[in-house]
């Protein structure tokens, strides 16, 4: 299937809650994404070898501290060393990991039963105290957690017995189990703080971690998924330059690369010894316009720039069809609450000129900051396309390309007009709570809307599907009409691998098989 022929599938929403008062178990719950492609290999995995993964970004801020995990590279490394309570399968259904079951009668009090016989790399046996400690890292006034807002409704986390954890919420939340598969919720030993030498229950034991450079781990023999991992050693390497990353794969210096530039897919397809590894995803690019800075405080300017965004040209020319159009809100067409009633915003210079006239900003001159850190090689290309299309409305945009290693710490969330990209969340509410609420830690556009906040917080406890959809549609409409970001595209995952590397299947959650490639990859001779 060619990339522009792929389809984003819309599954039913079976996982909200099977009716209040009915116990909900993990297995078989449907998620918000379905995989349109991928390859499942039936051959018997072979053991041995060293897996080398080349990633598209790295920085001195790289971390293994669950509280501070913020990038896809952080998440991939965390999955090598640690585990959460649950995991997502290839349809984003929930599956057991450190928890084998969970249930609730009212979506307000949840009980999780832990897997017996799991050991941390330091020899400590997994128990409820470890889970309570790890999840409490995201709570409290002093917590610096990036997902602190997701835990705002948690009243108590307690150990019922050594292998059972109870989580009590202030109001019902049918999506709580999904939160506990997020990379930031990795479980560490109670009291553990030395994250430079992280200890977990994951498939690899940490041997070396140098932020901005590399991580190296060796196979953990006591891993709780029998037989895995298959490789003896794993190493991750940050290679920010897309050409250098591709050349490292083609020369055999690495076995797998994440974040392939769509423009060079054809080169990999023609090369000996390498194959493209692409899967449907919902990563999306954003152009946040911070509302505390003029002229971006003016909603007419923001709407003008949205109308000057040629989304189809971006999809065709930059993504080469590997994705779907965005509509200035973070709901992809694959999301069960995607609002079809809102018309797709089109490139319309005349509408843009009207908005500019209303704003008194005809002939506006703006500076847009971008970097490969904001989405690989595609980010600067998208910025240049926006510059080109904006000229049709009389807007002059200077594109300023920033270094990758300091972009997130020195540019994003600081400059008034910059680029960003967001990896998919297991539920829409997680994304909205983390990025769009007025008090969200990563409110990159500084968007403030009281009605929006009320809807996002209120829908969490609503179990009536019709009402949930109505509320989420209004949320999307507010962002469409007033929001602070241009969201032009949703992008598929495009990676590449050595043809001797097996076990890759493709996963909608993220690159490198939803960050779990190290656990399931194996080599043929």
JOMO-V355541 format. One record per residue. N is the residue number from 1. PHI is phi in degrees with one decimal (NA if undefined). PSI is psi in radians with two decimals (999 if undefined). OMEGA is omega in whole degrees, -180 to 180 (999 if undefined). Layout:
# JOMO-V355541
n = {N;N}
phi = {PHI;PHI}
psi = {PSI;PSI}
omega = {OMEGA;OMEGA}
This chain:
# JOMO-V355541
n = {1;2;3;4;5;6;7;8;9;10;11;12;13;14;15;16;17;18;19;20;21;22;23;24;25;26;27;28;29;30;31;32;33;34;35;36;37;38;39;40;41;42;43;44;45;46;47;48;49;50;51;52;53;54;55;56;57;58;59;60;61;62;63;64;65;66;67;68;69;70;71;72;73;74;75;76;77;78;79;80;81;82;83;84;85;86;87;88;89;90;91;92;93;94;95;96;97;98;99;100;101;102;103;104;105;106;107;108;109;110;111;112;113;114;115;116;117;118;119;120;121;122;123;124;125;126;127;128;129;130;131;132;133;134;135;136;137;138;139;140;141;142;143;144;145;146;147;148;149;150;151;152;153;154;155;156;157;158;159;160;161;162;163;164;165;166;167;168;169;170;171;172;173;174;175;176;177;178;179;180;181;182;183;184;185;186;187;188;189;190;191;192;193;194;195;196;197;198;199;200;201;202;203;204;205;206;207;208;209;210;211;212;213;214;215;216;217;218;219;220;221;222;223;224;225;226;227;228;229;230;231;232;233;234;235;236;237;238;239;240;241;242;243;244;245;246;247;248;249;250;251;252;253;254;255;256;257;258;259;260;261;262;263;264;265;266;267;268;269;270;271;272;273;274;275;276;277;278;279;280;281;282;283;284;285;286;287;288;289;290;291;292;293;294;295;296;297;298;299;300;301;302;303;304;305;306;307;308;309;310;311;312;313;314;315;316;317;318;319;320;321;322;323;324;325;326;327;328;329;330;331;332;333;334;335;336;337;338;339;340;341;342;343;344;345;346;347;348;349;350;351;352;353;354;355;356;357;358;359;360;361;362;363;364;365;366;367;368;369;370;371;372;373;374;375;376;377;378;379;380;381;382;383;384;385;386;387;388;389;390;391;392;393;394;395;396;397;398;399;400;401;402;403;404;405;406;407;408;409;410;411;412;413;414;415;416;417;418;419;420;421;422;423;424;425;426;427;428;429;430;431;432;433;434;435;436;437;438;439;440;441;442;443;444;445;446;447;448;449;450;451;452;453;454;455;456;457;458;459;460;461;462;463;464;465;466;467;468;469;470;471;472;473;474;475;476;477;478;479;480;481;482;483;484;485;486;487;488;489;490;491;492;493;494;495;496;497;498;499;500;501;502;503;504;505;506;507;508;509;510;511;512;513;514;515;516;517;518;519;520;521;522;523;524;525}
phi = {NA;-70.3;-59.1;-82.1;-103.7;-67.8;-123.5;-89.4;-88.3;-111.0;-80.4;-72.5;-95.8;-87.3;-95.3;-63.2;-177.6;-82.7;85.1;-59.8;91.1;-112.8;-61.0;-112.5;-107.6;-75.2;-74.9;94.3;-79.6;-82.9;-109.7;-80.5;-133.7;-127.2;-83.9;-87.9;-155.1;138.3;-136.9;-98.0;-102.7;-91.7;-63.1;-72.9;-61.8;-106.0;-93.1;107.1;98.0;-118.9;-93.3;-114.8;-113.0;-98.0;-103.7;-88.2;-154.9;-165.1;-160.0;-65.9;-88.5;-53.4;-149.8;-115.3;-80.3;-53.4;-64.0;-109.2;-66.1;-132.2;-116.0;-60.4;-66.0;-56.7;-66.3;-64.4;-63.3;-60.0;-67.1;-74.0;-105.4;-131.8;-137.8;-93.2;-71.2;-130.0;-137.8;-107.7;-86.3;-70.0;-108.6;62.8;-75.7;-87.0;-132.6;-67.2;-130.5;-74.8;-100.7;-98.4;-159.8;-153.7;-156.2;-156.2;-91.6;-140.2;63.0;-113.6;-116.2;-113.8;-120.3;-117.1;-99.7;-87.6;-72.8;-77.6;80.1;-87.1;-121.3;-72.7;-63.0;-89.8;94.2;-71.3;-79.9;-63.3;-145.6;-60.6;-63.6;-67.8;-67.9;-59.8;-60.9;-64.8;-74.0;-67.0;-61.4;-97.9;-121.1;94.7;-62.0;-86.7;-67.4;-103.1;-64.8;-68.7;-112.5;-55.4;-62.2;-67.7;-97.7;-63.6;-91.4;-81.4;-89.3;-158.9;-127.6;-141.0;-90.6;-75.1;-155.8;-56.5;-124.2;-135.4;-120.8;-115.0;-117.9;-110.2;-106.2;-77.5;-151.6;-60.7;-144.8;-68.0;-93.0;-53.6;-57.2;-65.1;-57.7;-83.8;-106.6;-70.4;-54.7;-66.8;-94.9;-56.9;-98.6;-123.3;-62.1;-55.0;83.8;-72.0;-138.3;-88.3;-77.6;-67.0;-124.8;-56.8;-121.6;-144.8;-114.4;-73.8;-69.3;-131.4;-90.2;-66.0;-113.6;-154.9;-143.7;-122.3;-52.1;83.4;-126.1;-159.3;-133.0;-134.3;-138.2;-118.7;-54.9;-92.4;-66.3;-99.0;-61.5;-79.2;-98.5;-52.8;88.4;-101.0;-78.0;-95.5;-84.1;-80.9;-146.4;-134.9;-138.9;-110.6;-135.0;-80.5;-131.0;-73.7;-78.1;-65.0;-66.9;-63.2;-66.1;-63.7;-64.0;-63.9;-69.3;-67.1;-88.5;85.8;-74.7;-133.9;-105.0;-154.0;-128.3;-106.9;79.4;-80.0;-66.6;-53.7;-67.5;-111.6;-55.7;-63.5;-69.5;-69.1;-63.2;-89.2;-77.9;-80.7;85.8;-140.6;-139.0;-74.9;-124.4;-115.5;-147.4;-60.5;-147.8;-128.6;-59.6;-134.1;-88.6;-132.8;-121.3;-69.2;-118.6;-69.8;-73.5;-82.9;-109.0;-78.7;-90.8;-73.6;-69.4;-89.1;-63.2;-65.9;-64.6;-61.3;-67.0;-60.6;-65.4;-65.8;-71.2;-92.8;-93.3;-88.5;-64.9;-64.1;-63.9;-62.8;-64.5;-74.0;-91.9;-101.3;-86.1;54.6;86.6;-83.8;166.9;-147.2;-70.8;-101.9;-131.2;68.2;-145.2;-85.7;-88.9;-80.4;-60.2;-83.9;-72.9;-62.3;-105.9;-59.5;-94.8;-70.1;-70.9;-84.3;-66.0;-66.9;-70.0;-110.5;-67.4;-146.6;-58.8;-68.8;-63.1;-61.8;-63.4;-62.6;-62.9;-63.7;-64.8;-62.9;-83.1;68.3;-127.3;-56.1;70.5;-58.7;-116.9;-128.5;-118.4;-111.4;-96.1;-144.6;-171.4;-63.1;-62.1;-87.6;143.5;72.1;-64.4;-68.4;-60.4;-60.7;-66.0;-65.0;-61.5;-68.0;-67.4;-64.5;-56.2;-66.4;-71.7;-64.7;-62.1;-65.7;-102.7;83.3;-96.1;-102.8;-114.6;-90.8;-93.6;-111.4;-88.1;-106.9;-63.4;-71.8;-73.3;-118.9;-64.9;-72.4;-89.3;-117.7;-122.1;-60.4;69.0;-122.3;-75.5;-69.3;-139.7;-147.0;-106.8;-150.8;-148.1;-128.3;-80.8;-65.2;-106.8;-63.4;-138.1;-62.1;-66.0;-63.2;-64.1;-62.5;-70.0;-87.3;-123.3;-117.9;-60.8;-56.5;-104.0;-65.0;-59.3;-113.9;-71.9;-68.5;-102.7;50.8;-73.9;-128.3;-154.6;-64.6;-63.3;-58.4;-59.1;-62.1;-65.9;-62.7;-73.6;-72.1;-69.8;-60.3;-97.3;-89.4;-109.7;-75.1;-64.5;-63.7;-69.0;-58.7;-64.2;-60.5;-67.8;-68.1;-64.8;-65.8;-57.5;-65.0;-64.9;-61.7;-65.7;-64.4;-88.6;-131.0;-58.9;-101.7;-128.1;-86.2;-124.9;-86.2;-147.9;-114.9;-115.0;-75.0;-83.5;-125.5;-117.2;-150.9;-143.5;-65.5;-73.2;-92.4;-94.8;-117.3;98.5;-72.6;-123.4;93.3;-148.0;-71.7;-72.4;177.5;-67.5;52.9;57.5;65.8;75.4;-110.7;-57.2;-58.9;-72.8;-118.7;-76.9;-153.6;-108.8;-98.1;-68.3}
psi = {2.21;2.68;-0.63;0.05;-0.08;2.71;2.40;2.04;2.51;1.75;2.92;2.75;1.36;-0.23;0.04;-1.02;2.36;0.94;2.28;2.45;-0.03;2.21;2.36;2.18;2.95;-0.81;2.30;0.02;2.28;2.57;3.14;-0.05;2.62;2.53;2.22;-0.24;-3.11;2.97;2.05;2.23;2.24;-0.20;2.69;2.16;2.51;2.58;2.71;2.91;2.96;2.14;2.16;2.12;2.19;2.10;2.79;-0.04;2.73;2.76;2.98;-0.23;0.04;2.47;2.78;0.17;2.00;-0.59;-0.52;0.15;2.15;-0.34;2.85;-0.61;-0.74;-0.80;-0.70;-0.79;-0.71;-0.67;-0.37;-0.56;-0.48;3.04;2.59;-3.08;-0.67;2.94;2.91;2.33;-3.00;-0.17;0.23;0.44;2.76;2.45;2.73;2.53;-1.79;-0.37;2.40;-0.31;2.78;2.65;2.77;2.47;-0.30;0.12;0.23;-0.65;2.05;2.43;2.24;2.23;2.24;2.73;2.30;2.60;0.23;2.37;2.44;2.87;-0.37;0.11;-0.18;2.40;2.42;2.34;3.04;-0.55;-0.55;-0.70;-0.77;-0.81;-0.83;-0.75;-0.55;-0.29;-0.37;0.15;2.82;2.76;-0.54;-0.11;2.38;0.30;2.44;-0.33;0.43;-0.68;-0.54;-0.42;0.15;-0.47;0.02;2.06;-0.58;2.49;2.09;2.74;2.03;-0.71;3.13;-0.38;0.33;2.33;2.40;2.31;2.12;2.25;2.76;-0.36;2.75;2.49;1.80;-0.32;0.04;-0.83;-0.57;-0.63;-0.61;0.21;-0.04;2.50;-0.57;-0.27;0.39;2.54;2.27;2.90;2.54;2.28;-0.05;2.39;-0.15;1.28;-0.20;-0.39;0.98;2.48;2.29;-2.78;0.19;3.14;-0.26;2.47;2.24;2.29;-0.58;2.39;2.01;1.77;2.38;-0.12;-1.18;2.82;2.47;2.34;2.75;2.67;2.29;1.95;-0.44;0.42;2.46;-0.11;1.84;2.30;-0.31;2.68;3.00;-0.53;2.67;-0.51;2.63;2.52;2.34;2.48;2.22;2.11;1.65;-0.50;2.16;-0.67;-0.75;-0.63;-0.81;-0.75;-0.59;-0.65;-0.84;-0.47;-0.10;0.17;-0.44;2.87;-0.27;2.43;2.51;2.52;1.02;2.33;2.16;-0.47;-0.33;0.15;-0.73;-0.51;-0.69;-0.67;-0.51;-0.23;2.61;2.38;0.15;2.64;2.56;2.46;1.56;2.50;2.63;2.39;3.06;0.46;2.42;2.58;2.52;2.65;1.39;2.43;1.85;2.12;-0.20;-0.11;2.35;2.53;0.14;-0.18;-0.27;2.03;-0.51;-0.65;-0.76;-0.75;-0.63;-0.79;-0.58;-0.72;-0.33;0.12;2.01;1.52;-0.73;-0.68;-0.67;-0.78;-0.77;-0.76;-0.53;-0.87;-0.16;0.61;-0.06;1.19;-2.79;2.75;2.51;2.84;0.60;0.46;2.81;0.23;2.04;2.85;-0.27;-0.25;2.34;-0.29;0.25;2.28;1.78;-0.31;-0.34;2.15;2.55;2.16;2.30;2.85;2.04;1.48;-0.53;-0.75;-0.68;-0.74;-0.64;-0.81;-0.70;-0.66;-0.73;-0.59;-0.20;0.59;0.59;2.37;0.50;2.50;2.12;2.77;2.20;2.18;2.35;2.99;2.75;-0.38;-0.44;0.27;0.52;-2.81;-0.36;-0.54;-0.92;-0.60;-0.71;-0.69;-0.73;-0.60;-0.66;-0.72;-0.78;-0.82;-0.57;-0.48;-0.45;-0.37;0.14;0.21;2.25;2.08;2.15;2.15;2.10;2.01;2.19;2.73;2.59;-0.62;-0.32;0.15;-0.84;-0.52;-0.45;-0.19;-1.04;2.44;0.12;-0.84;2.54;-0.43;1.92;3.06;2.70;2.99;2.63;2.33;2.66;2.60;2.72;-0.43;2.71;-0.63;-0.55;-0.78;-0.81;-0.70;-0.53;-0.48;-0.41;-0.37;2.65;-0.62;0.30;2.49;-0.62;0.70;1.42;-0.35;0.04;0.75;2.29;2.04;1.98;-0.74;-0.74;-0.84;-0.75;-0.74;-0.82;-0.74;-0.63;-0.57;-0.33;-0.60;0.06;2.22;-0.16;2.07;-0.67;-0.74;-0.69;-0.78;-0.74;-0.74;-0.73;-0.55;-0.71;-0.66;-0.82;-0.66;-0.70;-0.80;-0.64;-0.68;-0.56;-0.20;2.92;0.10;2.51;2.19;1.57;-0.45;2.63;2.36;2.46;2.83;2.23;1.83;-3.11;2.70;2.78;2.52;-0.06;-0.11;2.17;3.00;-0.22;2.34;-0.41;2.37;2.37;-0.28;-0.52;3.07;2.98;0.87;0.85;0.55;0.10;0.35;-0.72;-0.54;-0.55;-0.08;2.63;2.80;2.55;2.72;999}
omega = {177;-174;-178;174;-178;-180;173;-173;-177;-180;174;-179;-177;-168;-178;172;-177;180;177;-178;179;180;-179;178;-172;-163;177;180;-174;-178;-173;-179;171;-175;-179;-178;180;-176;176;-176;-176;-178;180;-180;176;-177;172;176;179;180;180;-177;176;-176;-172;177;174;179;177;178;176;-174;170;177;-177;-179;-172;179;-177;-174;177;179;174;-175;179;179;-180;179;177;-171;-171;177;170;179;-179;176;-178;177;-173;172;-177;168;178;176;178;167;177;171;180;178;175;-177;176;176;-174;-177;180;176;-176;179;-179;176;-174;179;178;171;179;179;170;-179;178;177;179;177;178;175;-177;-178;178;180;179;180;-175;-179;177;176;-177;-176;174;-177;-176;-178;176;-174;176;180;180;-179;-180;-178;-175;-179;-180;179;-176;170;-173;176;177;174;-175;-177;-180;180;177;176;-179;-178;177;177;-177;176;-177;-176;-174;-179;179;178;-171;168;-178;-176;-179;-178;177;-176;178;179;179;179;-175;-180;-175;-172;171;176;-169;176;178;177;-169;-174;-180;175;-177;176;-177;174;178;-177;-180;-176;-171;166;177;179;178;-175;177;-173;-177;-179;-171;170;-170;175;-179;-6;-177;-180;-178;-174;177;176;174;-176;176;178;-171;-179;-173;179;179;179;179;180;178;177;-175;179;179;179;173;-177;-176;175;177;175;178;176;-180;-178;-177;179;-178;178;178;180;-179;-174;173;173;-180;179;175;178;-174;-180;177;179;180;169;180;177;175;172;-177;177;-171;-169;177;-180;170;6;-173;174;-178;-176;179;176;-179;179;178;-180;177;178;179;179;180;-174;-178;177;177;-179;-176;-169;-178;-179;179;177;-178;179;-179;-180;173;-175;174;167;-171;178;178;177;179;-176;-179;179;176;-173;-179;-177;180;-177;176;180;-177;173;-173;-178;-179;175;179;-180;177;179;179;178;178;-179;-175;-174;174;178;-179;176;-173;175;179;180;-179;-179;172;176;-176;177;179;-177;-179;-173;177;179;178;178;180;177;176;176;-178;-177;180;179;179;177;179;179;179;-179;171;179;180;-178;-175;177;-178;-171;-179;-173;-175;-179;-173;-175;-178;-179;177;178;-174;-179;-175;178;178;170;-175;175;-177;173;-179;176;178;-176;177;179;-178;-178;-175;-170;-169;176;-177;-178;-179;-178;-176;178;-168;176;-175;180;-177;179;-174;180;178;-180;-179;-180;-177;180;-177;-175;-178;-176;-180;180;175;-173;180;180;177;-180;179;-179;180;175;179;176;180;-180;178;179;179;-176;-169;-171;-173;-176;165;178;-169;-168;164;-170;172;175;178;176;175;-174;169;179;174;-179;-178;177;178;178;-175;-175;-178;-175;-178;178;180;177;-180;178;-177;-179;-177;-178;-170;-177;175;-175;165;-177;999}
